[in-house]
C-alpha cells in the first residue's frame, strides 16, 4: 500500500506549486448532451476530499457516461484527458455530485495537471 501512495504524494508535491485548481460545475451541465473537443491533450488530478468513496465518469461526445475510476476518501488519480472533455463525479450510490471540464489552461501548462478537488 505504501508503494502505491508514495508516487501520488510525490506527484502532488512536485506539481502543486504550479498547478491550477479548476472549478466544479453542476453535474447536469456535463451530462446528456453532445460536445466538441479541440483534441488538445491535458491532465486532471482528481483528489477526493470527501469522507466517502466517489466514482469518476468520462462523459463521451454523445453524452453517455463511461466509468473510469473509483476513489476512496483521500485518494487521488492523475487522469490524462483533452481540453473540453467533461468528467462527472458520482457518489458511491450513483447520485451525481459535480462535474469538471478540462480548460485550455491545461493544454498550455507544459504537462502540469489541473487539480479537481472533489468536495
C-alpha positions as CSV (number, residue, x, y, z in Angstrom):
1,X,0.0,0.0,0.0
2,X,2.8,2.4,0.9
3,X,4.3,1.7,-2.6
4,X,1.1,3.0,-4.3
5,X,0.6,6.0,-2.1
6,X,4.2,7.4,-2.3
7,X,4.2,8.2,-6.0
8,X,0.9,10.1,-5.6
9,X,2.4,12.1,-2.8
10,X,5.5,12.9,-4.8
11,X,3.4,13.9,-7.8
12,X,1.2,16.2,-5.6
13,X,4.2,17.9,-4.0
14,X,6.1,18.5,-7.3
15,X,3.1,19.9,-9.2
16,X,1.1,21.7,-6.5
17,X,3.2,24.9,-6.7
18,X,2.3,25.4,-10.4
19,X,-1.0,23.5,-10.8
20,X,-4.2,25.3,-11.2
21,X,-7.4,24.3,-9.5
22,X,-10.4,24.1,-11.8
23,X,-13.9,25.0,-10.5
24,X,-16.5,22.3,-10.5
25,X,-19.8,22.8,-12.4
26,X,-23.2,21.4,-11.6
27,X,-23.5,17.7,-12.6
28,X,-26.3,18.4,-15.0
29,X,-24.0,20.8,-17.0
30,X,-21.9,17.9,-18.2
31,X,-24.5,15.1,-18.7
32,X,-26.7,14.1,-21.5
33,X,-25.7,16.4,-24.4
34,X,-23.0,16.2,-27.1
35,X,-20.0,18.4,-27.3
36,X,-16.9,19.0,-29.4
37,X,-13.2,18.8,-28.2
38,X,-10.3,20.5,-30.0
39,X,-8.1,17.4,-29.4
40,X,-5.5,19.3,-27.3
41,X,-4.1,17.0,-24.5
42,X,-4.3,17.9,-20.9
43,X,-4.3,16.2,-17.4
44,X,-6.6,16.5,-14.4
45,X,-5.5,15.4,-10.9
46,X,-8.7,14.3,-9.2
47,X,-8.5,14.4,-5.4
48,X,-11.3,13.0,-3.3
49,X,-11.5,15.2,-0.2
50,X,-14.9,13.9,0.8
51,X,-15.4,11.4,3.7
52,X,-16.8,8.7,1.4
53,X,-16.0,7.0,-1.9
54,X,-16.8,8.6,-5.2
55,X,-16.8,7.3,-8.8
56,X,-15.4,9.2,-11.8
57,X,-17.1,9.0,-15.2
58,X,-15.9,10.5,-18.5
59,X,-18.9,12.0,-20.4
60,X,-18.4,10.9,-24.0
61,X,-19.0,13.2,-27.0
62,X,-22.5,11.7,-27.5
63,X,-23.4,12.5,-23.8
64,X,-23.1,8.9,-22.5
65,X,-21.2,8.2,-19.2
66,X,-18.2,5.9,-19.2
67,X,-16.8,4.7,-15.8
68,X,-13.1,5.5,-15.3
69,X,-12.2,5.3,-11.6
70,X,-13.4,4.9,-8.0
71,X,-11.7,6.9,-5.3
72,X,-11.8,6.2,-1.6
73,X,-11.6,9.0,1.0
74,X,-8.3,11.0,0.4
75,X,-7.3,9.0,-2.7
76,X,-6.2,10.7,-5.9
77,X,-5.7,9.8,-9.6
78,X,-3.9,11.6,-12.4
79,X,-6.2,11.3,-15.4
80,X,-4.9,12.0,-19.0
81,X,-7.6,13.8,-20.9
82,X,-8.2,16.5,-23.5
83,X,-9.3,20.1,-23.4
84,X,-13.1,20.4,-23.2
85,X,-13.5,16.8,-22.0
86,X,-16.2,16.5,-19.4
87,X,-16.0,14.5,-16.2
88,X,-18.8,13.6,-13.9
89,X,-18.4,12.7,-10.2
90,X,-21.0,10.5,-8.5
91,X,-21.5,9.3,-5.0
92,X,-20.9,5.6,-4.5
93,X,-24.7,5.1,-4.7
94,X,-24.8,6.7,-8.2
95,X,-26.0,10.2,-7.2
96,X,-24.4,12.9,-9.4
97,X,-22.4,15.3,-7.3
98,X,-20.5,17.7,-9.6
99,X,-18.7,17.9,-12.9
100,X,-15.3,19.1,-14.2
101,X,-14.4,20.4,-17.7
102,X,-10.7,20.5,-18.7
103,X,-9.8,24.0,-19.8
104,X,-7.4,25.5,-22.3
105,X,-5.1,26.5,-19.5
106,X,-4.2,22.8,-19.1
107,X,-3.1,22.5,-22.7
108,X,-0.7,25.4,-22.2
109,X,0.7,24.2,-18.9
110,X,3.6,22.0,-20.2
111,X,2.2,18.9,-18.6
112,X,1.2,20.3,-15.2
113,X,-2.2,18.9,-14.4
114,X,-5.2,20.9,-13.4
115,X,-6.4,20.0,-9.9
116,X,-10.0,18.9,-9.3
117,X,-10.9,18.8,-5.6
118,X,-13.9,16.5,-5.2
119,X,-15.9,18.0,-2.4
